[in-house]
Amino acid sequence: MDNEFSIGTDDFTEFNLTQGPPSLTTFEFWPSLGLIAFQLFLATVGITCKCLIINHVLFHAPKERPINKLILIDQVNLIQIQSQIKIMKNIIHAR
């Protein structure tokens, strides 16, 4: 074959990359489903942690500390910004 070459004792073979690697061009159901489930699990953990932080600052933390108000504003703004980004993505994709 004319597309084989070697460097020292190692032999290499050229191959066509125009079709892309098989793992990216074929949809494998179970690994993809596992990846989606793992991402949903991580998203659920993240949202739950944000809700627990907000709950703790609202109901259990001392009210006179200004840092608690800053944490509350930060966590609530993060949730609002993330929801606004999702809404904007939906609007852009709907066009």
Protein Blocks (a to p, Z undefined) as FASTA:
>chain_A
ZZbccehjbccddddfklopfklmpccfklmmmmmmmmmmmmmmmmmmmmmmmmmmmmmm
cfklmklmmmmmmmmmmmmmmmmmmmmmmmmmmZZ
